[in-house]
Amino acid sequence: MSTEAGAAEVRRHVVGRVREIDIVVSAVRSRRHVLLEGPPGTGKSTLLRAVATSLQRPLFLVEGNAELTPARLLGSYDPAQVLAGGYSAEAFLDGPMLSAMRLGGLLYVEEINRVPEETLNVLITAMSEGEANVPRLGRIVAERSFTVVAAMNPFDAVGTARISGAVYDRTCRVTMGYQSAADEVAISKREVDSVLSELGSPAEWSATDLARLTTLVDMVRATRSHPDIRQGASIRGAIDGEVLVRQLGELRGEGPDEATSSLDACLAALSGRIRLYEGSGRHADDVVEELWRRYFGHPGEPRTDGRPGKAGAR
């Protein structure tokens, strides 16, 4: 498949992201390693899965964290087989990196800035030399199409380390910020359709429903520039909010635009997704409720959950 055909196929499955699709498809087809840099919920995994499918490359996912040891990345020997026949090649169980190397696939490393230095060095060697050296197993040479795509969230400093210059030197960096409001509405609608179809109740979209979803997306986007919020919510907040408000309305026998269900859905979908500045003196629920009142126009609605002091906390 040509680069043009591959990019066109990815566009069928990804909303927007034309520039990013072109760059990532071109880089992967050219066997260049890629670093996707952007906040959570900006479609990094979705984009890469679509690229792997369109280019017919197997995809191996690795979650970057402090527990990702070289052995977990490379693989390890099966103790039972070692006892039975020694350290043979047949007793070795490939980890995700060796599997991707042998098959010429894509190795996707999420949150690469959380990976311990010792493990990162193994990854860098594979990116630079296209090989890995495993004790007792020997030297493994990657197929030519082996490609590493790493991702990182530049705004989350908890549990992360400064990314090594050696990684930047071996990758093509692609930044993925939040998309336009129109794209986020389209993504949300598509995902809500998928969720509700799986539940056996396909979504119906009246003009009122679309207006509510658009307002919900606007509210989510507002969390990204609120003065009390260090990191705002991703579009997943709008998706969950719309699914929840429909389900709550059905459960309670009221419309999805009733204030009680609307506020409860927003609190559940967004309060855990935002990160407030230290010292702001506010609770996440208060900030979400403030935004809900601003965007859904219920400034005089009292709280109905019995929590003291929340209605006036501004």
C-alpha positions in Angstrom: 0.0 0.0 0.0 1.3 3.4 -0.9 1.8 6.2 1.6 -1.1 8.1 0.1 -3.4 5.1 0.2 -2.3 4.3 3.8 -3.0 7.9 4.9 -6.4 7.8 3.2 -7.3 4.6 5.0 -6.4 6.0 8.4 -8.5 9.1 7.7 -11.6 6.9 7.4 -11.1 5.9 11.1 -9.8 9.0 12.7 -11.7 12.3 13.0 -9.5 15.2 11.8 -5.8 14.9 12.5 -4.9 15.3 8.8 -1.5 16.7 9.5 -0.6 14.2 12.2 -1.8 11.3 10.0 0.3 12.3 7.1 3.4 12.6 9.3 3.0 9.4 11.2 2.1 7.3 8.1 5.1 8.7 6.3 7.4 8.1 9.2 6.3 4.6 9.9 6.4 3.6 6.2 10.0 5.0 6.1 10.9 3.0 9.2 11.5 6.1 11.3 10.7 5.9 15.0 8.1 8.3 16.3 7.4 10.2 19.5 3.8 11.3 20.0 3.7 14.1 22.5 0.4 15.4 23.9 -2.1 15.3 26.8 -4.3 12.3 27.5 -7.4 11.9 25.4 -6.0 13.4 22.2 -6.2 10.2 20.2 -2.6 9.0 20.2 -3.5 5.3 20.6 -6.5 5.6 18.2 -4.2 7.1 15.6 -1.5 4.5 15.9 -4.0 1.6 15.9 -5.4 2.9 12.7 -2.0 3.3 11.2 -1.0 -0.2 12.1 -4.2 -1.6 10.6 -3.9 0.4 7.4 -0.2 -0.6 6.9 -0.9 -4.2 8.0 1.7 -4.1 10.7 1.2 -6.1 14.0 1.0 -3.8 17.0 2.4 -4.5 20.4 1.4 -2.3 23.3 3.6 -1.6 26.3 2.5 0.6 29.3 5.4 2.6 30.6 5.7 2.6 34.3 8.3 2.1 37.1 7.6 -1.7 37.0 8.7 -2.1 33.3 11.9 -4.0 33.7 14.1 -5.1 30.8 12.9 -8.6 31.3 9.2 -7.5 30.9 10.1 -5.7 27.7 12.4 -8.4 26.2 10.9 -11.6 27.6 12.0 -14.3 29.9 12.6 -18.0 30.2 9.9 -20.4 31.2 11.1 -21.9 34.5 9.4 -25.3 33.8 11.0 -25.6 30.4 14.4 -24.6 31.7 14.2 -27.3 34.4 13.2 -29.8 31.7 15.7 -28.9 29.0 17.9 -26.1 30.1 18.2 -22.6 28.7 17.2 -23.3 25.1 15.7 -20.9 22.6 12.5 -22.9 22.9 12.2 -22.1 26.6 12.3 -18.4 26.0 9.0 -16.5 26.0 9.3 -13.3 23.9 8.2 -10.1 25.4 6.5 -7.3 23.4 9.7 -5.8 22.1 11.2 -9.1 20.8 7.9 -10.0 19.3 7.7 -6.7 17.4 11.3 -7.1 16.3 10.9 -10.6 15.0 7.7 -9.8 13.1 8.7 -6.3 11.9 5.8 -4.8 13.8 5.1 -1.6 15.7 6.1 -1.4 19.3 3.9 1.3 21.1 5.4 2.5 24.4 2.9 4.6 26.3 4.2 7.1 28.8 7.8 6.6 27.9 8.9 9.3 30.4 7.8 6.8 33.2 10.1 4.1 31.9 13.1 3.3 34.2 16.5 4.3 32.8 17.8 0.7 32.6 14.8 -0.4 30.5 15.0 2.8 28.4 18.6 1.9 27.5 17.4 -1.4 26.1 14.8 0.4 24.0 17.3 2.9 22.7 19.6 0.2 21.6 16.8 -1.5 19.6 15.9 1.9 18.0 19.6 2.7 17.1 21.0 -0.7 16.1 17.8 -2.7 15.3 19.0 -5.4 17.6 18.8 -6.7 21.2 21.2 -8.9 23.2 19.5 -11.3 25.6 21.5 -13.2 28.2 21.9 -16.9 27.2 19.7 -16.3 24.1 22.1 -14.1 22.2 21.7 -11.4 19.6 18.3 -10.8 18.1 18.2 -8.8 14.9 15.0 -6.9 14.1 13.1 -7.2 10.8 13.6 -4.0 8.7 10.0 -2.8 9.3 10.4 -2.9 13.1 9.3 0.6 14.4 9.0 2.1 17.8 6.3 4.6 18.5 6.5 6.2 21.9 4.0 8.5 23.6 4.2 10.9 26.5 2.1 13.5 28.3 4.2 16.6 28.7 2.0 18.1 31.4 2.0 15.2 34.0 5.1 15.4 36.1 4.1 13.0 38.8 6.2 9.8 38.6 8.0 10.9 35.4 11.6 11.7 34.6 13.0 14.2 32.1 13.0 12.4 28.8 16.4 11.4 27.6 18.0 13.4 24.7 18.9 10.1 23.2 15.2 9.3 22.7 14.6 12.7 21.0 17.6 12.1 18.8 16.2 8.8 17.6 12.6 9.8 16.9 10.5 12.1 14.8 8.5 14.2 17.3 4.8 14.8 16.5 2.8 17.0 18.9 -0.9 16.2 19.3 -2.8 19.0 21.1 -6.6 19.1 21.6 -8.7 19.2 18.4 -11.2 21.8 17.4 -14.6 22.0 19.1 -16.3 20.7 15.9 -13.9 17.7 15.8 -14.5 16.9 19.5 -18.2 17.0 19.0 -17.9 14.6 16.1 -15.6 12.3 18.1 -18.0 12.3 21.1 -21.1 11.6 19.0 -19.3 8.6 17.3 -18.2 7.2 20.6 -21.5 7.7 22.3 -23.2 5.9 19.4 -20.8 3.0 19.8 -21.3 2.7 23.6 -25.1 2.9 23.4 -25.2 0.4 20.5 -23.3 -2.1 22.6 -25.9 -1.6 25.4 -28.6 -2.4 22.9 -30.1 1.1 22.9 -28.7 2.9 19.8 -28.6 6.7 20.3 -31.2 8.9 18.7 -30.0 12.5 18.0 -32.6 15.2 18.1 -31.6 18.8 17.7 -31.9 19.1 21.5 -29.6 16.1 22.0 -27.0 17.6 19.6 -27.2 20.9 21.3 -26.7 19.3 24.7 -23.6 17.4 23.5 -22.1 20.5 21.9 -22.6 22.4 25.2 -21.0 19.5 27.1 -18.0 19.6 24.8 -17.7 23.3 25.3 -17.8 22.8 29.1 -15.1 20.2 28.9 -13.0 22.5 26.8 -13.5 25.2 29.4 -11.7 23.0 32.0 -8.5 23.5 30.0 -8.4 27.2 30.6 -10.0 27.6 34.0 -7.8 29.6 36.4 -8.1 26.9 39.2 -7.4 23.9 37.0 -3.8 22.8 36.3 -4.8 20.1 33.8 -8.2 20.0 32.2 -10.4 17.1 31.0 -10.0 15.2 27.8 -12.9 14.6 25.4 -13.5 11.3 27.3 -15.3 13.5 29.8 -17.8 14.6 27.3 -18.4 11.1 26.1 -18.9 9.7 29.5 -21.1 12.7 30.5 -23.4 12.2 27.5 -23.7 8.4 28.1 -24.4 9.0 31.8 -27.0 11.7 31.4 -29.0 9.5 29.1 -28.7 6.5 31.4 -29.6 8.5 34.5 -32.6 10.1 32.8 -33.9 6.6 31.8 -33.3 5.2 35.2 -35.0 8.1 37.0 -37.8 8.4 34.5 -36.9 12.0 33.6 -35.4 13.6 30.5 -31.7 13.9 30.1 -31.9 17.6 30.3 -33.3 17.7 33.8 -31.0 19.6 36.2 -30.4 16.8 38.7 -29.3 14.1 36.2 -27.4 16.7 34.1 -25.4 17.9 37.1 -24.8 14.4 38.5 -23.5 13.2 35.1 -21.1 16.1 34.8 -19.8 15.6 38.3 -19.2 11.9 37.8 -17.6 12.4 34.4 -15.4 15.4 35.1 -14.5 15.7 38.8 -11.9 12.9 38.6 -10.4 14.1 35.3 -9.4 17.6 36.3 -6.3 18.5 38.4 -6.5 21.6 40.4 -3.5 23.8 41.3 -2.2 23.2 44.7 -3.3 26.0 47.1 -6.4 26.8 45.1 -8.5 26.0 48.2 -11.2 24.5 46.1 -12.7 21.0 45.6 -13.0 19.5 42.1 -16.7 19.1 42.5 -17.1 22.8 43.2 -15.3 23.8 40.0 -17.3 21.3 37.9 -20.5 22.6 39.4 -19.5 26.2 38.6 -18.9 25.3 35.0 -22.1 23.3 34.8 -24.1 26.3 36.0 -22.3 28.5 33.5 -22.9 26.3 30.5 -26.2 24.6 31.3 -28.0 27.7 32.6 -29.2 26.5 36.0 -27.8 29.2 38.3 -30.6 29.0 40.8 -30.9 25.2 41.2 -30.2 24.1 44.8 -28.2 21.0 45.5 -30.2 17.9 46.0 -27.6 15.5 47.3 -27.5 16.8 50.9 -23.9 17.9 50.8 -23.6 21.0 53.0 -21.9 24.1 51.7 -21.5 23.2 48.1 -24.2 25.3 46.5 -22.6 28.5 47.6 -18.9 27.5 47.1 -17.8 29.8 44.3 
